[in-house]
Amino acid sequence: MNILIVDDELGLRHTLTLILEGEGHETRSAADGETALAMLAERDADLVLCDVRMPTLDGIAFLERYRRSAGQALVIMMSAYGDDDAALDAIKRGAYDFIQKPFRADQVILVLRKAIEREGLRREVRRLSAEIEALRAPEGIVGRSAGIAQALAVARKVARHPSTVLITGESGTGKELFAQLIHAESPRAPAPFVAVNCGAIPEALLESELFGHAKGAFTGAVEMRAGLFEEASGGTIFLDEIGELPVPLQVKLLRALQEGEIRRVGDNASRPVDVRVVAATARDLEAEVRASRFRSDLFYRINVVRVHLPSLRERREDISHLARHFLHRFNRRLGLSIKGITPAAMKLLMEHAWPGNVRELENVIERALVLADGPNVDAEHLPPSVRDPASAPAAAGDELDLSVKRRIESLERSLIARALEQTRGNRTRAARLLDLSHRALLYKIKEYGLD
């Protein structure tokens, strides 16, 4: 193992070097925490032996900063002044074990062997997890378009690092799914993933929800309560719609990100938190900064790595894949056996503007399966907003389509599809219902791809 010894006593560093190298390990040493952090930034270790009391930066502060920088080494704390409380505090802050000074060589070797065994198991779990993950597509993230492929590549790459992530995109594009993916593929995956919609909680309660409160902090605070940041300890907190966060809370969130600590409402002491923040917004945060509705320093803090999700109308090649994915999902969930989607229905799905994006498509497919009375989803099972574009709201950033020619064509196509369904494909009867000649109907069926 590659072991870093951190202690301000030269004699102890020398003794530990002899013991550890005698067991076949590679060692380095540092006289204080600042030096150790610099050495670990250049090259991480497998294990760190660190004294608690040191000048410049003590062992507990070193441990907290090392964990915030995503250091992966096992850390064993050493102290001549320790007791059970000190040992417990060090372990709560991320240490693997605690050794009381003075110690014998065999004590150090025993603790070290236990650490080696644990590290071996941890590496094996990581290896097996990586193999399993490579075989598993992220649940719910479906698509082959370039925009989604690029977003997935960025999300998977940043997942391995502790950087704050900002996910942008219109409402319904799947921002929480991507936040879950980033958490699931990160070293924090075994710890909690906590999602909070900043726009859904009343402003008066939001600070208490995020950071917790002390007993008696306000009317109704009859007991101490931890907030969502503490609930997510060791894991990831997903701050959806962060653009809705009130400016006073933006200041407190910035402190939590910069200092790695929070303060409960009504409490005098700050508490360290080890949380990875993934934020999301449908707003243009740059415009919000210019309008002084969002703090620029917080924006730069959360906008370290950005993952942008394209709207569904920008990735139309994914609509058919998503529609079939939702069909299979709701078949299982609702106990149905709908086989597929007719070409007429799929054509309407492909041409719809999808102002609600993937979420709207999901709801449309669930509705269609509930209403379908045959083996397939057909046009008549789709909502009016999809069957008749004139009744649908304009998509974000789009102008309403006022073309009379396109509206007439859309209505004509919808009527022909319904007539064919009603007559079970009898074109002669459908022509009579539509008040068209048989020849004209055949031409329009071919024109609209309904055959």
RAJOMO-V118745 format. One record per residue. N is the residue number from 1. NEAR is the number of other C-alpha atoms within 10 Angstrom. Layout:
# RAJOMO-V118745
n=(N & N)
near=(NEAR & NEAR)
This chain:
# RAJOMO-V118745
n=(1 & 2 & 3 & 4 & 5 & 6 & 7 & 8 & 9 & 10 & 11 & 12 & 13 & 14 & 15 & 16 & 17 & 18 & 19 & 20 & 21 & 22 & 23 & 24 & 25 & 26 & 27 & 28 & 29 & 30 & 31 & 32 & 33 & 34 & 35 & 36 & 37 & 38 & 39 & 40 & 41 & 42 & 43 & 44 & 45 & 46 & 47 & 48 & 49 & 50 & 51 & 52 & 53 & 54 & 55 & 56 & 57 & 58 & 59 & 60 & 61 & 62 & 63 & 64 & 65 & 66 & 67 & 68 & 69 & 70 & 71 & 72 & 73 & 74 & 75 & 76 & 77 & 78 & 79 & 80 & 81 & 82 & 83 & 84 & 85 & 86 & 87 & 88 & 89 & 90 & 91 & 92 & 93 & 94 & 95 & 96 & 97 & 98 & 99 & 100 & 101 & 102 & 103 & 104 & 105 & 106 & 107 & 108 & 109 & 110 & 111 & 112 & 113 & 114 & 115 & 116 & 117 & 118 & 119 & 120 & 121 & 122 & 123 & 124 & 125 & 126 & 127 & 128 & 129 & 130 & 131 & 132 & 133 & 134 & 135 & 136 & 137 & 138 & 139 & 140 & 141 & 142 & 143 & 144 & 145 & 146 & 147 & 148 & 149 & 150 & 151 & 152 & 153 & 154 & 155 & 156 & 157 & 158 & 159 & 160 & 161 & 162 & 163 & 164 & 165 & 166 & 167 & 168 & 169 & 170 & 171 & 172 & 173 & 174 & 175 & 176 & 177 & 178 & 179 & 180 & 181 & 182 & 183 & 184 & 185 & 186 & 187 & 188 & 189 & 190 & 191 & 192 & 193 & 194 & 195 & 196 & 197 & 198 & 199 & 200 & 201 & 202 & 203 & 204 & 205 & 206 & 207 & 208 & 209 & 210 & 211 & 212 & 213 & 214 & 215 & 216 & 217 & 218 & 219 & 220 & 221 & 222 & 223 & 224 & 225 & 226 & 227 & 228 & 229 & 230 & 231 & 232 & 233 & 234 & 235 & 236 & 237 & 238 & 239 & 240 & 241 & 242 & 243 & 244 & 245 & 246 & 247 & 248 & 249 & 250 & 251 & 252 & 253 & 254 & 255 & 256 & 257 & 258 & 259 & 260 & 261 & 262 & 263 & 264 & 265 & 266 & 267 & 268 & 269 & 270 & 271 & 272 & 273 & 274 & 275 & 276 & 277 & 278 & 279 & 280 & 281 & 282 & 283 & 284 & 285 & 286 & 287 & 288 & 289 & 290 & 291 & 292 & 293 & 294 & 295 & 296 & 297 & 298 & 299 & 300 & 301 & 302 & 303 & 304 & 305 & 306 & 307 & 308 & 309 & 310 & 311 & 312 & 313 & 314 & 315 & 316 & 317 & 318 & 319 & 320 & 321 & 322 & 323 & 324 & 325 & 326 & 327 & 328 & 329 & 330 & 331 & 332 & 333 & 334 & 335 & 336 & 337 & 338 & 339 & 340 & 341 & 342 & 343 & 344 & 345 & 346 & 347 & 348 & 349 & 350 & 351 & 352 & 353 & 354 & 355 & 356 & 357 & 358 & 359 & 360 & 361 & 362 & 363 & 364 & 365 & 366 & 367 & 368 & 369 & 370 & 371 & 372 & 373 & 374 & 375 & 376 & 377 & 378 & 379 & 380 & 381 & 382 & 383 & 384 & 385 & 386 & 387 & 388 & 389 & 390 & 391 & 392 & 393 & 394 & 395 & 396 & 397 & 398 & 399 & 400 & 401 & 402 & 403 & 404 & 405 & 406 & 407 & 408 & 409 & 410 & 411 & 412 & 413 & 414 & 415 & 416 & 417 & 418 & 419 & 420 & 421 & 422 & 423 & 424 & 425 & 426 & 427 & 428 & 429 & 430 & 431 & 432 & 433 & 434 & 435 & 436 & 437 & 438 & 439 & 440 & 441 & 442 & 443 & 444 & 445 & 446 & 447 & 448 & 449 & 450 & 451)
near=(16 & 16 & 22 & 25 & 24 & 29 & 26 & 18 & 13 & 12 & 10 & 14 & 20 & 12 & 11 & 17 & 20 & 15 & 15 & 20 & 13 & 10 & 12 & 11 & 13 & 14 & 19 & 15 & 22 & 20 & 19 & 23 & 28 & 18 & 16 & 22 & 20 & 12 & 16 & 17 & 13 & 8 & 9 & 17 & 21 & 16 & 22 & 25 & 25 & 31 & 26 & 26 & 18 & 18 & 13 & 11 & 16 & 17 & 24 & 22 & 14 & 22 & 25 & 18 & 17 & 20 & 18 & 16 & 15 & 14 & 18 & 13 & 20 & 20 & 26 & 24 & 25 & 24 & 20 & 13 & 10 & 16 & 12 & 10 & 9 & 16 & 18 & 14 & 14 & 23 & 16 & 10 & 16 & 18 & 23 & 18 & 19 & 25 & 19 & 16 & 12 & 10 & 12 & 9 & 13 & 10 & 11 & 15 & 14 & 11 & 15 & 19 & 11 & 12 & 19 & 16 & 10 & 14 & 17 & 12 & 12 & 11 & 11 & 12 & 12 & 13 & 12 & 11 & 12 & 13 & 11 & 10 & 13 & 10 & 8 & 9 & 10 & 16 & 9 & 13 & 15 & 18 & 18 & 12 & 14 & 12 & 15 & 20 & 14 & 13 & 18 & 19 & 11 & 16 & 23 & 17 & 13 & 18 & 21 & 16 & 14 & 18 & 18 & 19 & 24 & 25 & 25 & 22 & 18 & 20 & 19 & 20 & 21 & 20 & 25 & 18 & 14 & 23 & 27 & 21 & 20 & 25 & 27 & 21 & 19 & 20 & 18 & 20 & 17 & 11 & 16 & 16 & 21 & 17 & 18 & 18 & 16 & 22 & 16 & 11 & 13 & 10 & 15 & 8 & 10 & 20 & 23 & 21 & 21 & 23 & 23 & 24 & 23 & 19 & 17 & 14 & 16 & 11 & 7 & 8 & 14 & 12 & 10 & 16 & 17 & 16 & 20 & 18 & 25 & 21 & 20 & 21 & 19 & 21 & 23 & 28 & 26 & 26 & 23 & 24 & 21 & 24 & 23 & 18 & 21 & 16 & 14 & 10 & 14 & 19 & 13 & 17 & 20 & 17 & 15 & 22 & 19 & 11 & 13 & 19 & 20 & 22 & 21 & 23 & 22 & 16 & 15 & 9 & 9 & 12 & 14 & 15 & 21 & 22 & 26 & 26 & 23 & 27 & 26 & 26 & 20 & 18 & 16 & 12 & 19 & 15 & 11 & 15 & 16 & 11 & 10 & 11 & 16 & 21 & 19 & 14 & 13 & 18 & 19 & 11 & 16 & 21 & 18 & 11 & 17 & 19 & 23 & 21 & 22 & 19 & 24 & 23 & 18 & 13 & 15 & 18 & 15 & 18 & 23 & 16 & 14 & 19 & 23 & 16 & 17 & 21 & 24 & 16 & 17 & 20 & 16 & 11 & 10 & 11 & 9 & 15 & 15 & 19 & 14 & 16 & 22 & 14 & 16 & 21 & 21 & 19 & 17 & 20 & 23 & 17 & 15 & 21 & 24 & 25 & 22 & 19 & 22 & 22 & 15 & 16 & 22 & 20 & 12 & 19 & 25 & 20 & 15 & 22 & 26 & 15 & 14 & 16 & 12 & 11 & 14 & 17 & 25 & 24 & 26 & 20 & 20 & 22 & 14 & 13 & 15 & 23 & 24 & 18 & 20 & 19 & 10 & 17 & 16 & 15 & 16 & 14 & 7 & 10 & 9 & 13 & 12 & 9 & 9 & 9 & 8 & 13 & 15 & 13 & 13 & 18 & 15 & 14 & 22 & 19 & 18 & 22 & 23 & 18 & 20 & 21 & 15 & 14 & 14 & 11 & 14 & 12 & 18 & 16 & 16 & 24 & 20 & 13 & 15 & 16 & 10 & 13 & 13 & 15 & 12 & 10 & 19 & 16 & 11 & 16 & 17 & 10 & 11 & 17 & 11 & 17 & 13)
